[in-house]
Amino acid sequence: MRGWFRRTAGTLTAALVVGLLAAPPARAEGQLDRAAEALAEPGVWADEDYQGLTEDMVALLDARYARAETPFRMALLTEKTDDADALARDLATRVGEPGVYFVLSEWDDPLSDYRDSARGFAATAVGATADDLRDENINRAGINTGNVLLTLPDSLDGDLSARLPRDFGEDRFLVDPAVTDVFPELTEELLRDTFADTPRLRVALVSGVGGASDAAATTMAADLPADGAMLLLQWEDSEFSVVMGSGRDLPSVGELESIGGSIGISRVEPELLPTRLTQLAAVLGPDVTELAREALDSSALYVHPAVQDGVTTGERLAEFGEAFAALDSGARVAVLPEAVTRAQLGEDVTGNGDDDAVARLVAGDDEGPLAVFLADMHYLRISDAEAVGGEEFVTAADRSRHSGEPFLETTLSRLLEQLGSSVAAPPATGEDVGAGTPGQDTAAGPALADSGALRLVVWVLLGLAAAATVLTVASARLLPRGRPRLVARSLATASRRKALARMTERQRHEQLARSARTRAENGRELARLENRLAALPVGYGDRLPPGLGQLLGEYERLRAAHAEARTVDQAAQVRKDLARAHRRHGLLVLVSSR
C-alpha cells in the first residue's frame, strides 16, 4: 500500500511539473502593435509589467493628454531598446495621426537592482521639436518644479499658464480638470470652502505648468500685498509639490511650505492634501489664540478645527466638554495646532523661554485654571502643554500630554483622571474582540487517537510536499517577469499599495509621521545626487555609456521610490539605495577620470 502511494504521488507530481514546463511562456509580444491599436485617441497605454510610473501618475497623464489641445500619446513598454526615439517614430507611423508621441521602455538589468530604461520622443505635424522637449526637460531639473511629462502639454498649448491666478477676485482659484478626474475630492469647491475666510490667497492645483521653472510661481506672486499669499500645487511623481509666496505681514515661506507640505522637500500626498489645506487656512486665518479665548467664554473645551486625530469625533469632544464643564475647579482646555500657533505668534512669543506664554494669551484676564495643548499634526501627537492656574494643575496638564494614540482621546481622558473625573469609554470597534469558536477549548490540541488519524496526517503531508514541488516550478512562470529581487519588490510594492488603500486616514497619518524624518533626509540626499548628476549629458535620444545610463535610470527609480515611500521600511530602503547610488557615482567619476 505504501509503495503504491509513493508511486502514485510521484507520477502525479511529475505530470504536473511536466505540464507546467511545457506551457508556453506568458510573455507579451507585439507591444508596439497593441499600443498603436489602443492609442487611436490621445492618452496612455501601458504594458501590464511596466513599473516605472505610479498608478496615479499614469492616470494623471492619461487625463491630461485627453484634454490637451495638442494630441499626446504615450506607450509604456517593457522591451529592451537601443533607440527609443526610433520606437516613438514607429509608433507615430502606426497610429498615423498628428501629435506628440512618447515611448518609455524599461527592462531588467543583470548588473543593477533597478531596471534600465530609455525614453523616446517623436512629433508629427505639430509645432513641437526635440529641442522643445529638451528645453522643457532642463526647466524641470530642479526640486519641486514639476514633471516634464505633465508640463510639456502646457508648454506647447499654454492652457493652464493662461489661467494662473493673478488677483484675489473670483478667479483666485485654479484647479486643473485633469487633477479632479483622477482625484474627485480635489475640486475648486474644496478650495473655496477651505479658504472662505482667507480672501488674500491665490491657489493653483495643477498637473503641470510649462516654461521656466519659476515662471508659474513668479506669475502668481506678482504684486502680492503685505498680507497676501500664493500657493502652487504641482504634480511630481506621486505627490504634489508645495511652492508658496507670502507678504511681509505673514509667516515666512519656509514655515508656510512646511505646514502645507512636509519637512525638507515640501510635498504632500493627494489623500492628505485636504488636511494640509485646512492647516494653511488656519495659519493664514484669524489668530488661533483669539479664537480659543472667544470659544472658552462659553465652553470648557475648544479644539481648533485643524486638529484631528482621525478617531475622536465631534460628538466625543462634546462629551469631554461636558465633563470639563462639570468640574468644580472651573478648568478649561484648548487644543491648538502647534505649527500654526508658532507661525502666527512668531519667535518673540513662542521662543522667548516662557513656559506659559501661549496659555496666558488664551487666558486673557481670566485667572482660572487653563491648559493649552499644542498638537503636532505631522507626527500626530501632543508635542507641548502649557498651563496657568496653580502648580498642581500645571503638573496635571504636563503629565497628560505624555499619552498615547489617538492623541485627543487619550490626552483629554488622562487630564480628566488627574482632576478626579472621567468620561465613559467610547464604544468598542470590534477590533479587540478575540476570535474563536464558542465553546471551543483553544488550549487543547488535536489528538491522534487511532491509526486512521495517523494515515490522514500522512496523506496531508505528502500532498503538501507535492504542492510545494509544483509551486516551486510554477513560480518561475506565474510570477511577473524579471530578476527574482525585482519580482519580489514588485509584489511587495503591490501589497503595500493595497495595505495603504485599506488604511484609515489616521493610520496613514501614523505611517507618514513615523517615517517623516527619514524621508526628509532622503529628500536632501536625493537633491545632492541630482546636483552631482547635473553636469552629466542627459537628453532624449542621446547615446550614453552603459554605466552612466544605468546610474541615470537608477536615479529616476530613486525619485519614484522616494515619492512613493510612506512607511519606515520603505524610507529605510530608499536611504540604503541612495547610499549605493552615491557610491556608484563616485566609481563612475573615478573610471571616467582615468
C-alpha positions as CSV (number, residue, x, y, z in Angstrom):
1,M,0.0,0.0,0.0
2,R,2.7,2.4,1.0
3,G,4.7,1.6,-2.2
4,W,1.6,2.1,-4.3
5,F,1.0,5.5,-2.7
6,R,4.6,6.7,-3.3
7,R,4.5,5.6,-7.0
8,T,1.1,7.3,-7.5
9,A,2.1,10.6,-5.8
10,G,5.4,10.7,-7.7
11,T,3.5,10.1,-11.0
12,L,1.0,12.9,-10.3
13,T,3.7,15.3,-9.3
14,A,5.8,14.6,-12.3
15,A,2.8,15.0,-14.6
16,L,2.0,18.4,-13.1
17,V,5.6,19.6,-13.4
18,V,6.0,18.5,-17.0
19,G,2.7,20.2,-17.8
20,L,3.9,23.4,-16.4
21,L,7.3,23.2,-18.1
22,A,5.5,22.6,-21.4
23,A,3.2,25.5,-21.0
24,P,4.1,28.5,-23.3
25,P,5.6,31.5,-21.5
26,A,3.2,34.3,-20.7
27,R,5.5,36.9,-22.4
28,A,3.8,39.8,-24.2
29,E,4.6,40.1,-27.8
30,G,4.0,42.9,-30.2
31,Q,3.7,45.6,-27.5
32,L,4.1,48.4,-30.0
33,D,1.3,47.0,-32.2
34,R,-1.0,46.8,-29.2
35,A,-0.1,50.3,-28.1
36,A,-0.8,51.7,-31.6
37,E,-4.2,50.0,-31.7
38,A,-5.1,51.3,-28.2
39,L,-3.9,54.8,-28.9
40,A,-6.3,55.7,-31.7
41,E,-7.3,58.6,-29.4
42,P,-4.7,60.6,-27.3
43,G,-3.8,59.0,-24.0
44,V,-1.5,56.4,-22.4
45,W,-1.1,52.7,-23.0
46,A,0.9,50.6,-20.5
47,D,2.2,47.1,-20.6
48,E,0.9,45.2,-17.6
49,D,4.5,44.6,-16.3
50,Y,5.6,48.3,-16.6
51,Q,6.7,49.6,-13.1
52,G,8.4,52.9,-13.8
53,L,5.4,55.2,-13.1
54,T,2.9,55.0,-10.3
55,E,-0.8,54.2,-11.0
56,D,-1.7,57.8,-10.1
57,M,0.9,59.2,-12.4
58,V,-0.3,57.1,-15.3
59,A,-3.9,58.1,-14.6
60,L,-3.0,61.7,-14.5
61,L,-1.0,61.6,-17.7
62,D,-4.0,59.9,-19.4
63,A,-6.4,62.5,-18.1
64,R,-4.1,65.4,-19.0
65,Y,-3.3,64.1,-22.5
66,A,-7.0,63.6,-23.2
67,R,-7.7,67.2,-22.5
68,A,-4.7,68.8,-24.2
69,E,-5.1,70.8,-27.4
70,T,-2.0,69.2,-28.9
71,P,-2.6,65.5,-29.2
72,F,-0.3,63.5,-26.9
73,R,0.1,59.7,-27.0
74,M,2.4,57.6,-24.7
75,A,3.4,53.9,-24.7
76,L,4.9,52.4,-21.6
77,L,6.8,49.3,-22.8
78,T,9.0,46.6,-21.2
79,E,11.2,45.7,-24.1
80,K,14.9,46.5,-24.3
81,T,15.8,49.1,-26.9
82,D,18.9,50.9,-28.1
83,D,16.9,53.6,-29.9
84,A,13.7,54.7,-28.1
85,D,13.3,57.7,-30.5
86,A,13.0,55.2,-33.3
87,L,10.3,53.3,-31.4
88,A,8.4,56.7,-30.9
89,R,8.7,57.4,-34.7
90,D,7.5,53.8,-35.4
91,L,4.5,54.3,-33.0
92,A,3.6,57.6,-34.8
93,T,3.7,55.9,-38.2
94,R,1.5,53.0,-37.0
95,V,-1.1,55.4,-35.4
96,G,-1.0,57.7,-38.4
97,E,-2.3,60.8,-36.6
98,P,-0.5,64.1,-36.0
99,G,0.7,64.8,-32.5
100,V,3.4,64.2,-29.9
101,Y,4.5,60.6,-29.2
102,F,6.4,59.3,-26.2
103,V,7.8,55.9,-25.7
104,L,9.1,54.9,-22.2
105,S,10.6,51.5,-22.0
106,E,12.2,49.6,-19.2
107,W,13.8,46.2,-18.9
108,D,15.7,44.1,-16.3
109,D,19.4,44.8,-15.9
110,P,21.5,42.0,-14.6
111,L,24.1,44.4,-13.3
112,S,21.7,46.5,-11.3
113,D,18.9,46.1,-8.7
114,Y,16.9,48.5,-10.8
115,R,15.6,48.2,-14.3
116,D,17.3,50.0,-17.1
117,S,15.2,52.4,-19.1
118,A,15.0,54.6,-22.1
119,R,12.7,57.5,-23.3
120,G,11.9,58.3,-26.9
121,F,10.1,61.2,-28.5
122,A,8.6,62.0,-31.9
123,A,6.3,64.7,-33.2
124,T,4.4,64.8,-36.5
125,A,2.5,67.8,-38.0
126,V,2.6,69.8,-34.8
127,G,4.6,72.7,-33.6
128,A,6.9,70.6,-31.3
129,T,10.5,69.6,-31.8
130,A,13.1,67.6,-29.9
131,D,14.6,70.9,-28.9
132,D,11.3,71.9,-27.3
133,L,11.4,68.7,-25.2
134,R,15.0,69.2,-24.2
135,D,14.3,72.8,-23.1
136,E,11.3,71.7,-21.1
137,N,13.3,68.9,-19.6
138,I,16.0,71.3,-18.5
139,N,13.4,73.6,-16.9
140,R,12.3,70.7,-14.7
141,A,15.8,69.9,-13.5
142,G,15.3,71.4,-10.0
143,I,13.4,70.4,-6.9
144,N,9.6,70.9,-6.9
145,T,9.5,72.2,-10.5
146,G,7.0,69.6,-11.9
147,N,7.3,66.6,-14.1
148,V,8.2,67.2,-17.8
149,L,5.8,64.5,-19.0
150,L,3.0,66.6,-17.5
151,T,4.3,70.1,-18.1
152,L,5.0,69.7,-21.8
153,P,1.3,70.0,-22.8
154,D,1.1,73.4,-21.1
155,S,4.5,74.4,-22.6
156,L,3.0,73.8,-26.1
157,D,-0.6,74.9,-25.5
158,G,-0.4,77.4,-22.6
159,D,-3.9,76.4,-21.5
160,L,-3.0,76.3,-17.7
161,S,-0.4,79.1,-17.7
162,A,-3.0,81.5,-19.1
163,R,-5.4,80.8,-16.2
164,L,-3.0,81.1,-13.3
165,P,-4.5,83.3,-10.6
166,R,-3.2,86.9,-10.7
167,D,-5.5,88.6,-8.3
168,F,-7.9,88.0,-5.4
169,G,-11.2,88.0,-7.2
170,E,-13.4,85.2,-8.4
171,D,-10.6,83.7,-10.4
172,R,-8.2,83.4,-7.4
173,F,-8.5,79.6,-7.5
174,L,-7.4,77.3,-10.4
175,V,-8.0,73.5,-10.3
176,D,-6.8,71.6,-13.3
177,P,-9.7,69.4,-14.6
178,A,-7.3,66.5,-15.1
179,V,-6.5,66.6,-11.4
180,T,-10.2,66.3,-10.5
181,D,-10.6,63.5,-13.0
182,V,-8.1,61.4,-11.1
183,F,-8.8,62.7,-7.5
184,P,-12.5,63.6,-7.4
185,E,-12.2,65.1,-3.9
186,L,-9.8,67.8,-5.1
187,T,-12.1,70.4,-6.6
188,E,-12.4,74.2,-6.8
189,E,-15.3,73.9,-4.3
190,L,-12.9,72.3,-1.8
191,L,-10.6,75.3,-2.2
192,R,-13.4,77.8,-1.9
193,D,-14.8,76.1,1.2
194,T,-11.4,75.7,2.9
195,F,-10.2,79.2,2.2
196,A,-13.5,81.0,2.6
197,D,-12.1,83.1,5.4
198,T,-8.7,83.7,3.7
199,P,-9.5,86.2,0.9
200,R,-5.9,87.3,0.3
201,L,-4.8,83.9,-1.1
202,R,-4.2,82.7,-4.7
203,V,-4.2,78.9,-5.3
204,A,-3.3,76.8,-8.3
205,L,-3.7,73.0,-8.1
206,V,-2.4,71.6,-11.4
207,S,-0.9,68.6,-13.1
208,G,1.9,70.7,-14.5
209,V,2.7,74.2,-15.8
210,G,5.3,74.6,-18.5
211,G,8.0,77.2,-19.1
212,A,10.8,78.3,-16.9
213,S,11.0,76.5,-13.6
214,D,9.9,79.6,-11.6
215,A,7.6,81.1,-14.1
216,A,4.3,79.9,-12.7
217,A,5.2,80.9,-9.1
218,T,6.6,84.3,-10.2
219,T,3.3,85.0,-12.1
220,M,1.2,84.1,-9.1
221,A,3.4,86.1,-6.6
222,A,3.3,89.3,-8.7
223,D,2.1,92.3,-6.7
224,L,1.4,90.3,-3.5
225,P,0.4,92.7,-0.8
226,A,1.9,92.5,2.7
227,D,-1.0,90.3,3.9
228,G,-1.3,88.3,0.7
229,A,-0.1,84.8,-0.2
230,M,0.1,82.4,-3.1
231,L,0.1,78.6,-3.3
232,L,1.2,76.5,-6.3
233,L,0.5,72.7,-6.0
234,Q,2.0,70.8,-8.9
235,W,2.3,67.0,-9.5
236,E,5.8,65.5,-9.3
237,D,5.9,61.7,-9.3
238,S,3.3,60.5,-6.8
239,E,2.8,63.7,-4.8
240,F,2.1,67.4,-5.2
241,S,4.9,69.8,-4.6
242,V,4.2,72.8,-2.4
243,V,5.5,76.2,-3.5
244,M,4.4,79.3,-1.6
245,G,4.9,83.0,-1.6
246,S,3.9,85.4,1.2
247,G,3.8,89.1,2.1
248,R,5.9,90.6,4.9
249,D,3.0,90.5,7.4
250,L,2.6,86.8,7.1
251,P,4.8,83.9,8.3
252,S,7.8,83.0,6.3
253,V,7.7,81.0,3.1
254,G,9.6,78.1,4.8
255,E,7.1,78.0,7.6
256,L,4.1,78.0,5.3
257,E,5.5,75.3,3.0
258,S,6.3,73.0,5.9
259,I,2.7,73.4,7.1
260,G,1.2,72.8,3.7
261,G,3.6,70.1,2.7
262,S,6.3,68.4,4.8
263,I,9.7,68.9,6.4
264,G,12.6,69.0,3.9
265,I,11.4,68.8,0.3
266,S,7.9,70.2,0.7
267,R,5.4,67.7,-0.8
268,V,2.0,66.3,0.1
269,E,0.2,63.1,-0.8
270,P,-3.1,63.6,-2.6
271,E,-5.0,61.8,0.2
272,L,-3.6,64.2,2.8
273,L,-4.0,67.4,0.8
274,P,-7.4,68.4,2.3
275,T,-5.9,68.2,5.8
276,R,-2.9,70.2,4.8
277,L,-5.1,72.9,3.2
278,T,-7.0,73.2,6.5
279,Q,-3.7,73.8,8.3
280,L,-2.8,76.5,5.8
281,A,-6.2,78.1,6.2
282,A,-5.7,78.2,9.9
283,V,-2.2,79.9,9.8
284,L,-3.4,82.4,7.2
285,G,-6.7,83.0,9.0
286,P,-7.7,84.6,12.4
287,D,-5.4,84.4,15.4
288,V,-5.8,81.0,16.9
289,T,-5.3,82.2,20.4
290,E,-8.1,84.8,20.0
291,L,-10.4,82.1,18.5
292,A,-9.7,79.9,21.6
293,R,-10.3,82.7,24.1
294,E,-13.6,83.6,22.5
295,A,-14.8,80.0,22.4
296,L,-13.8,79.3,26.0
297,D,-16.0,82.2,27.1
298,S,-19.0,79.8,26.6
299,S,-17.4,76.4,26.7
300,A,-14.9,74.5,28.8
301,L,-13.2,72.8,25.8
302,Y,-12.0,74.2,22.5
303,V,-10.4,72.1,19.8
304,H,-9.2,74.0,16.8
305,P,-10.8,72.6,13.5
306,A,-7.3,71.9,12.1
307,V,-6.6,69.5,15.0
308,Q,-7.8,66.0,14.2
309,D,-6.5,62.6,15.2
310,G,-8.8,60.6,12.8
311,V,-10.6,58.9,15.6
312,T,-12.1,61.3,18.1
313,T,-15.4,62.6,16.7
314,G,-17.2,65.9,17.3
315,E,-19.7,64.0,19.5
316,R,-16.9,62.6,21.6
317,L,-15.4,66.0,22.1
318,A,-18.8,67.3,23.2
319,E,-18.8,64.6,25.9
320,F,-15.4,65.8,27.1
321,G,-16.6,69.4,27.1
322,E,-19.5,68.5,29.4
323,A,-17.1,66.6,31.7
324,F,-14.7,69.6,32.0
325,A,-17.7,72.0,32.5
326,A,-18.9,69.8,35.4
327,L,-15.6,70.2,37.3
328,D,-15.8,72.4,40.4
329,S,-12.4,73.9,39.7
330,G,-13.7,75.6,36.5
331,A,-10.8,74.3,34.5
332,R,-10.8,75.0,30.8
333,V,-8.9,73.3,28.0
334,A,-7.8,74.4,24.5
335,V,-6.1,72.2,21.8
336,L,-4.3,74.2,19.1
337,P,-2.2,73.2,16.0
338,E,1.4,73.7,17.1
339,A,2.9,74.8,13.7
340,V,0.1,77.2,13.1
341,T,0.3,78.7,16.6
342,R,4.0,79.2,16.5
343,A,3.9,80.5,12.9
344,Q,1.3,83.1,13.8
345,L,2.8,84.2,17.1
346,G,6.4,84.2,16.0
347,E,9.7,83.6,17.9
348,D,9.2,86.7,20.0
349,V,6.3,84.9,21.9
350,T,6.9,81.2,21.5
351,G,10.7,81.2,21.6
352,N,11.4,83.5,24.5
353,G,11.7,80.8,27.1
354,D,8.3,81.4,28.7
355,D,6.6,78.1,29.5
356,D,3.1,79.5,29.6
357,A,3.2,82.3,27.0
358,V,0.5,80.8,24.8
359,A,-1.6,79.8,27.8
360,R,-1.5,83.4,29.1
361,L,-2.6,84.8,25.7
362,V,-5.6,82.4,25.6
363,A,-6.5,83.1,29.2
364,G,-6.6,86.8,28.9
365,D,-8.0,88.4,32.0
366,D,-9.4,85.1,33.3
367,E,-7.3,83.8,36.2
368,G,-8.9,80.3,36.4
369,P,-7.0,77.1,35.6
370,L,-6.4,76.8,31.8
371,A,-4.5,74.2,29.9
372,V,-3.4,74.7,26.3
373,F,-2.2,71.6,24.4
374,L,-0.2,72.1,21.2
375,A,-0.8,69.3,18.6
376,D,1.9,68.3,16.1
377,M,-0.1,67.4,13.0
378,H,2.8,65.9,11.2
379,Y,3.6,63.3,13.9
380,L,0.0,63.2,15.2
381,R,0.9,63.8,18.9
382,I,0.6,66.4,21.6
383,S,4.0,68.0,21.5
384,D,3.7,70.6,24.2
385,A,1.4,71.6,27.1
386,E,1.2,75.0,28.7
387,A,-1.0,75.8,31.7
388,V,-1.9,78.5,34.2
389,G,-3.8,78.3,37.4
390,G,-1.8,76.7,40.1
391,E,1.2,74.3,40.4
392,E,-1.0,71.1,40.8
393,F,-3.0,71.9,37.7
394,V,0.1,72.8,35.7
395,T,1.6,69.4,36.6
396,A,-1.5,67.5,35.7
397,A,-1.6,69.2,32.3
398,D,2.1,68.4,31.6
399,R,1.6,64.7,32.6
400,S,-1.4,64.4,30.4
401,R,0.4,65.2,27.2
402,H,2.6,62.1,27.5
403,S,-0.4,60.0,26.4
404,G,-0.8,57.5,23.6
405,E,-3.0,57.4,20.5
406,P,-5.4,58.6,19.4
407,F,-3.9,61.7,21.0
408,L,-7.0,63.7,21.6
409,E,-8.9,60.9,23.3
410,T,-6.0,59.8,25.5
411,T,-4.8,63.3,26.4
412,L,-8.2,64.6,27.4
413,S,-9.1,61.4,29.3
414,R,-5.8,61.5,31.2
415,L,-6.3,65.1,32.2
416,L,-9.8,64.4,33.5
417,E,-8.5,61.4,35.5
418,Q,-5.8,63.6,37.1
419,L,-8.5,66.1,38.0
420,G,-10.7,63.4,39.6
421,S,-13.2,62.9,36.9
422,S,-13.7,60.8,33.8
423,V,-15.9,60.1,30.8
424,A,-17.4,56.8,29.7
425,A,-15.2,54.8,27.4
426,P,-16.0,55.0,23.7
427,P,-18.0,52.1,22.1
428,A,-15.8,49.1,21.2
429,T,-15.0,48.9,17.5
430,G,-14.8,45.1,17.4
431,E,-11.1,45.1,16.5
432,D,-10.1,44.0,20.0
433,V,-12.7,41.2,20.3
434,G,-11.0,37.8,20.4
435,A,-11.7,35.4,17.6
436,G,-12.6,31.8,18.3
437,T,-15.4,29.2,18.2
438,P,-17.9,29.4,21.0
439,G,-17.4,26.5,23.4
440,Q,-14.1,25.5,22.0
441,D,-11.1,24.9,24.3
442,T,-8.3,26.6,22.4
443,A,-5.7,25.2,24.8
444,A,-6.5,21.7,23.7
445,G,-4.8,20.5,20.5
446,P,-5.9,17.7,18.1
447,A,-5.3,14.2,19.3
448,L,-4.2,11.4,17.1
449,A,-6.4,8.8,18.7
450,D,-6.1,6.0,16.2
451,S,-4.3,4.8,13.1
452,G,-6.9,6.3,10.8
453,A,-6.0,9.8,12.0
454,L,-2.3,8.9,11.5
455,R,-2.9,7.8,7.9
456,L,-4.8,11.1,7.3
457,V,-1.9,13.1,8.5
458,V,0.5,11.2,6.3
459,W,-1.7,11.9,3.3
460,V,-1.9,15.6,4.1
461,L,1.9,15.8,4.5
462,L,2.5,14.0,1.2
463,G,0.0,16.3,-0.5
464,L,1.8,19.4,0.8
465,A,5.1,18.1,-0.4
466,A,3.7,17.6,-3.9
467,A,2.2,21.0,-3.8
468,A,5.5,22.6,-2.7
469,T,7.2,21.0,-5.7
470,V,4.6,22.2,-8.1
471,L,4.7,25.7,-6.7
472,T,8.5,25.9,-6.9
473,V,8.3,25.2,-10.6
474,A,5.2,27.3,-11.3
475,S,6.5,30.4,-9.6
476,A,9.0,30.9,-12.4
477,R,6.2,31.2,-14.9
478,L,3.3,32.6,-12.8
479,L,5.2,35.5,-11.2
480,P,5.9,38.8,-13.0
481,R,8.9,38.7,-15.4
482,G,12.3,40.0,-14.1
483,R,15.1,39.1,-11.7
484,P,13.9,37.4,-8.5
485,R,14.8,40.5,-6.4
486,L,12.8,42.7,-8.8
487,V,9.9,40.3,-8.8
488,A,9.8,40.2,-5.0
489,R,10.0,44.0,-4.9
490,S,7.1,44.3,-7.5
491,L,4.9,42.0,-5.4
492,A,5.8,43.8,-2.2
493,T,5.0,47.1,-3.7
494,A,1.6,45.9,-4.9
495,S,0.9,44.5,-1.4
496,R,1.9,47.8,0.3
497,R,-0.3,49.8,-2.0
498,K,-3.3,47.5,-1.2
499,A,-2.5,47.7,2.5
500,L,-2.3,51.6,2.4
501,A,-5.6,51.7,0.4
502,R,-7.3,49.8,3.3
503,M,-5.9,52.1,6.0
504,T,-7.9,54.7,7.7
505,E,-6.8,58.3,7.4
506,R,-5.4,58.1,11.0
507,Q,-3.4,55.0,10.1
508,R,-1.9,56.7,7.0
509,H,-1.0,59.7,9.1
510,E,0.8,57.4,11.6
511,Q,2.8,55.7,8.9
512,L,3.8,59.0,7.4
513,A,4.6,60.5,10.8
514,R,6.9,57.6,11.8
515,S,8.9,57.9,8.5
516,A,8.9,61.7,8.2
517,R,12.5,62.2,9.5
518,T,14.0,59.5,7.2
519,R,12.0,60.8,4.2
520,A,13.3,64.3,4.9
521,E,16.9,63.0,5.0
522,N,16.2,61.1,1.8
523,G,14.9,64.2,0.1
524,R,18.1,66.0,0.9
525,E,20.3,63.1,-0.3
526,L,18.2,62.9,-3.5
527,A,18.8,66.6,-4.1
528,R,22.5,66.1,-3.5
529,L,22.6,63.2,-6.0
530,E,20.7,65.4,-8.5
531,N,23.3,68.1,-8.2
532,R,26.1,65.6,-8.7
533,L,24.4,64.4,-11.9
534,A,23.5,67.9,-13.2
535,A,26.6,68.1,-15.4
536,L,26.1,64.7,-17.0
537,P,24.9,64.6,-20.7
538,V,21.2,63.9,-20.1
539,G,18.9,64.2,-23.1
540,Y,16.4,62.3,-25.1
541,G,17.9,60.2,-27.8
542,D,21.5,60.7,-26.5
543,R,23.6,57.5,-26.6
544,L,25.1,57.1,-23.1
545,P,27.8,54.8,-21.8
546,P,26.3,51.7,-20.1
547,G,27.4,52.7,-16.6
548,L,26.1,56.2,-17.0
549,G,22.8,55.0,-18.4
550,Q,22.3,52.6,-15.5
551,L,23.0,55.3,-13.0
552,L,20.6,57.8,-14.6
553,G,18.0,55.0,-14.7
554,E,18.6,54.3,-11.0
555,Y,18.2,58.0,-10.2
556,E,14.8,58.0,-11.9
557,R,13.8,54.9,-9.9
558,L,15.0,56.5,-6.7
559,R,12.9,59.6,-7.4
560,A,9.8,57.4,-7.8
561,A,10.7,55.3,-4.8
562,H,11.2,58.3,-2.6
563,A,7.9,59.8,-3.8
564,E,6.1,56.6,-3.0
565,A,7.7,55.9,0.4
566,R,5.2,56.0,3.2
567,T,6.4,53.6,5.8
568,V,9.5,53.3,7.9
569,D,10.7,50.2,6.0
570,Q,10.2,51.9,2.6
571,A,12.0,55.0,3.7
572,A,14.9,52.9,5.1
573,Q,15.2,51.0,1.8
574,V,15.3,54.3,-0.2
575,R,18.1,55.5,2.1
576,K,20.1,52.4,1.5
577,D,19.6,52.6,-2.2
578,L,20.6,56.3,-2.2
579,A,23.9,55.5,-0.5
580,R,24.6,52.9,-3.1
581,A,23.8,55.3,-5.9
582,H,26.3,57.8,-4.4
583,R,28.9,55.1,-4.4
584,R,28.2,54.2,-8.0
585,H,28.5,57.9,-9.0
586,G,31.9,58.0,-7.3
587,L,33.1,54.9,-9.1
588,L,31.9,56.3,-12.4
589,V,33.7,59.6,-11.9
590,L,36.9,57.7,-10.9
591,V,36.7,55.5,-14.0
592,S,36.0,58.5,-16.3
593,S,39.0,60.4,-14.9
594,R,41.3,57.5,-15.9
